[in-house]
Amino acid sequence: MSLLQTHLLQTRGLSRHFGGVQAVREVDFELPAGEIRAVIGPNGAGKTTLVSMISGRIRPSAGRIRFKGVDITGLRNWQRARRGIVYTFQITSVFQNLSCHDNVALALQRKRMTGLSGRVHLDADALRGEAEMALDRVGLAARLDERAANLPYGHQRLLELAMGLALAPELLIMDEPTQGLSESEILAFCDLIRRIARETTVLLIEHNMAVVMALAGRITVMNEGAILAEGTPAEIAANIDVQHAYLGT
């Protein structure tokens, strides 16, 4: 079996420059299905640029991206969402004046409008049922009709995650999902991600090293736009180059 068949996601020579600044430099990256992968690195290492190219938010200056063996380099972000790549943002992006139900319902309707399923329209009962299921997965089913603005910050992050899960992703990309969460919220979030990972491959940018070490099966370390090292949490913790570049030892 070829590499293209054994990896859910694969990049070759992926690069992005902004003017004279080379944000990502010829990155070869592979992610098997079913894995929780963390991408770490100092500020400016190119992490967010990398996942933004994978999700289609920005186009690469060079290189190729394959998903499930198919070249998706030229596809737009909604076309990649159709194929199963969902990206949740570093800053909470829910609609504050809408209820939890309506936030998730908008995601579901967007899925229908962009052809993510065979149906174009859901009746109100079916829409509410799907929204309830997505909210239940993140522990917010009881707050279905509550305005997003009334939720604590940690619950707003969970609502955003529910909106992403409503799109039924095969690859869920999260950028700093524990930013601003309390210690107890982080512990609950880690449990949630482990449950999600039973069905969905997870690609995680995270600065909280305790979260990274607890969740990730493998870690990719970026520095100055390139991959510095990859390995298990134990291998990364013992890597001298990583210690100098990122872990501060």
N, C-alpha and C positions, 0 to 999 in steps of 0.2 A: 504494500500500500504506500502511496506517495505521501510526502509531507503535506501537499495541498489537500489530501483527504483526511489526514490525521489531526489537523489543526483547524479550530473554528475560525481563528483570525490569524492573518499573516501579513506582515509588511516587508517590503524589500526596498532599501535605499531611500526610505522616506525622509524628505527634507522640507524645511520651510524657512525662508528668509523674509525679513521685514526691512526693506531697504538694504542697508549694509550689515544688518544684524542677522546672524545665522542662528535662529531659535532652535531648530532641530536639524541634526546632521546625519544623513545616511543611516537611518535606524532600521535594522532588521529585527523584527519582533514577532514572536509566535505565542499564541495562547490556545491551549487545548480546551475543548468543551468540558464543562463541569468543574472548572478550577476557580478558586478565588485568588486573583493576582493583584498584588499591591504594587504601585509605582511610586517610588519615593525619590527624593533629591532636594538639594538646597533651592531656595527661591531663585527663579530664573533658569532652572535646569532644563526647561522645555517640556515638563510633564503635561501641563494643560494644553499646550500647543499640539503635543502628540495626540492626546485623546480627542481634541477638537478636530484634527484631521481624520481620525478614525470614525468619528460620528458624523462627519460631513459639514460641520459648522464652518470650517475654513478649508481651502483647497491646498494641497501640497505644491511646493515649487518643483519638486522632483520625486520620483519613486512611485511605487504601486501598493495598493491595499487589496487583499483578497479576503472574502468572508464566505465560509462554507465552500471554498474552492472556486468562487466566482470573483472576477475582478470588479470591484465596486469603486475604483478610484474616481471615475467621472460622475458618480451618482450624487445627487443632492441629499441634504440631511433627511428630508421626509421620505425619500426613496429608500434610504438606509433603514429608517424606522420601519418601513414596510417589510423589509427583509429581516428585522428582528434586533436592530441596534438602537438602544434607548439610552440617552445621556441626561442625567440629572445635574443641575447646576450647583456651583459653589455657593451662590447666594440664593436664598429661598425665593422662588418665583411663582408663588400661588397668587390667585386673585383674592385680595383681602376682603372685598365686599360680597363675595359669593360664599355660599355654604360649602361644606366639605363635599356634599353630594354633587353640587353644581361644578365644582372644580374638577372632580373625577369625570363627571358626565361630559364636560367639554373635551377632556382628553379622549374619551370614548368616541365622541362624535367626530373629532379630528381624525381618529383612526378610520372611521367609516368613510369620511370625505376623501381621504388620501388612498383609499382602496386597500386598506389593511385587512379587510375581510370581504366576503362575497356580498354582504348586505350593506345597503346605503343608509337604512333608517332602522332605528330601534323604537318600539313603542315605549311609553313612559314606564310601565311596570318592568319590562326587560332591562331598560337603562338603569333604573333604580336598583334592580337586582345585581347587575354587574358592578355598579358603583359600591354597593354594600359589600360585595365579595372582595373588591380591591381594598376597601377601607378596613375590612375585617382582618386582612393579611397583615396590616401594620398596627392593629389594635385600636382603630378609631371608629369602629362600626357604631358605637354608642353616640358618636358626635356627628352623625350623618347630616343633620340639619343645622348644625351650628356654623355661624359665620367664621371664616378662616381667621379674620382679625381678632376674634376672641380666644383663639388657641394660644397656649404658651409656645415660645419659639421652637422648642423641641418637637412639639406636636405639628407645627407647621412644616418642619422638615419631613416628618412622617407622612403628612398629607402630600407633599411633593413626591415622595417615594411611591405612594399609592397611585398617583397620577401616572407615574412611569410604569408601574406594574400593570396598570389597566391596559397598556399597549402590548401585553404578553411578550416581553422581550426574550430573546435567546441570549443576548449579551447586554448586561446592565452596567453602564459606566457611571461612576459616582465621583464627583470632585469635592474633596474635603467634606464628606457628609457629617462628620462629628463636630465640625467647627461650631462653637457656641453652645454645645450640649453639656449638661452637668455630668458628673461621674456616674450617677445612677442611670441617667438617660443613655450614656455611652455603653454601659453594660447591657442594657435592654436592646440597644441598637445592634450590638454584636450578636446577640442571640437571634435577632430578627434576620440578619444577613446570613447566618448559618442556615436558617430555615429556607430562605429564598434560594440559596445556592444549591439546594437539593434539586431544583428545577431549572435554574438560570445560571449561566456563567457570569461571574462578577469581575469587573476591572475597576480598581479602587485607587484613587489618588488620596493620600492621607499623610498628614504630618505627625499625628499622634502615634508614636512608635509602639506603645503598648497595644493599641488597636491593630496595627500592622502585624505585630508578632503573634497576636491572638487569633487573627482571622486568616492571614494569607498562607496558602500552600506554598507559593513561590513569590519572590520579590524581585522586581526589576529596579535597579538603581540608575538614575540619570544624573549626569553632570555635564554642564556646558553644552547641552543639546545632544549628547550622545549617551548610549548605554555604557555605564561604567562596569556593572556587574549584574549577574542574575544568579539566584539560588534559593535554597530554603531559608527560612528565618535564621536557623543556626549557622548556615554557611555565610549569610550576609553579616550577621553579628560578628563573625570571626574574621571577616575580610579586612585586611589592613588598608587597602585603598579606600574602601567605603568609610572606614573609621576616620581617615584623614579628611575625606571630602565632605562627609555628611554628619556622621555621628559625633564629631568633635573630640575624638580621642587620638 
